[in-house]
């Protein structure tokens, strides 16, 4: 039993880590990987957003399938989809189209395959939610919080190791991180098939809900119908739309504006990963106790806006001296805003509304991640390379107004720490 439980924890952890590494190994290198096909910010934005829209549409179904058919087959199918999506992405970028299939390259076949690969990876992107359900299945209530700590550890490691390894490997060969990502996903699949037991017994399974209940738009409509969280949910959507918008074209901006290579681009994202992990992993609790979620949300938004405005103020001569402090502000601000804004929504709901509404926040995040990058890419190419930063700053100001305009309820503005000795 001990071995089974240990192997289950290990498989769930590796699945969560693989979910992040698949993104963070590749994302900082995306403009360099696409250089042979396009340098258009609109294409980059659409490619970035395609993963999110697929995940947005399919994640509710994957969660329902894991409840009705068990966790193991859903995780195995998702990880297999990740192997397929990453493998197709790698094949498309490595294949010598100009030499062996110039007509196909001219016709846009490689770009089409890249979009298909991203959609496959997005459709199979329910691994994190299902792996979290596995941890809940095998952990008694009193140990569940500790088990869920693995989620933060895996995501933090993913955001640290991915950009660092991607930047180092990208200096050797820009496609090498792709092969590493495929290899990690394949190892994950083998371990899931050989070591992961089924943690959701047949007697605990429930039938699939009606199709209407699986539609993410209906879930969002339900949460926006609640007047106590409507403004905060609107703020949540706009925040991720703005943040994921300008970060989607960030590496392209670094490349075209400052002539940065994969090493410097990866280092910038490594800084983001380290700071965000420290804030959300250790500092957020004491800060919430001292200042409250409402004040932290506003302070974090101010830091993100400052970082967003600093980056376009840099020039090639002072780029490193300006950009690295700017992305540090972005990471610190995001580390404060995301958990604090979630907590504000949670505190305004009664017990019966927690599950569906907090689940809808993930859908809002995916929706913002889908709309933001294509919008930023369009603005980048149409209005100038600095314009996505100005647009995002304006949207973030709207988020400030939504959060600040709502009167904080008791305990949100200031929560003094209570000693529990």
Secondary structure by P-SEA (a helix, b strand, c coil): caaaaaaaaaaaaaaaaaaaaaccccccccccccccccccaaaaaaaaaaaaaaaaacaaaaaaaaacccaaaaaaaaaaaaaaaaaaaaaaaacccccccaaaaaaaaaaaaaaaaaaaaaaacaaaaaaaaaaaaacccccccccaaaaaaaaaaaaaaaaaaaaaaaaaccaaaaaaaaaaaaaaaaaaaccccccccccccccccccccccaaaaaaaaaaccccaaaaaaaaaaaaaaaaaaaaaaaaaaaaccccaaaaaaaaaaaaaaaaaaaaccaaaaaacccaaaaaaaaaaaaaaaaaaaaacccccccccaaaaaaaaaaaaaacaaaaaaaaaaaccccccaaaaaaaaaaaaaaaaacaaaaaaaaaccccaaaaaaaaaaaaaaaaaaaacccccccccccccccc
